[in-house]
Each structure stands twice: as C-alpha cells, then as structure tokens.
Amino acid sequence: MVPHRHPFEIPAAFRSDSG
C-alpha cells in the first residue's frame, strides 16, 4: 500500500475485502 495519493483515494473494492 503506497500512500502516493490521498489516504482516502483508495477504491472501495480494495478496502471492501478488509471488512
């Protein structure tokens, strides 16, 4: 996970699996 952009720029599909 590289915070190149904003910390909330991550797509939902990527964090959707985390929950």
C-alpha positions in Angstrom: 0.0 0.0 0.0 1.7 3.2 -1.2 0.1 6.4 0.0 1.1 8.3 -3.1 -2.3 9.9 -3.3 -4.8 10.9 -0.6 -5.3 8.4 2.2 -8.9 8.2 1.2 -8.2 7.8 -2.6 -8.3 4.0 -2.2 -11.2 2.4 -4.2 -14.0 0.8 -2.2 -13.3 -2.6 -4.0 -9.8 -2.6 -2.4 -10.9 -1.9 1.1 -14.2 -3.8 0.8 -12.5 -7.1 1.3 -10.9 -5.7 4.5 -14.3 -5.6 6.2 
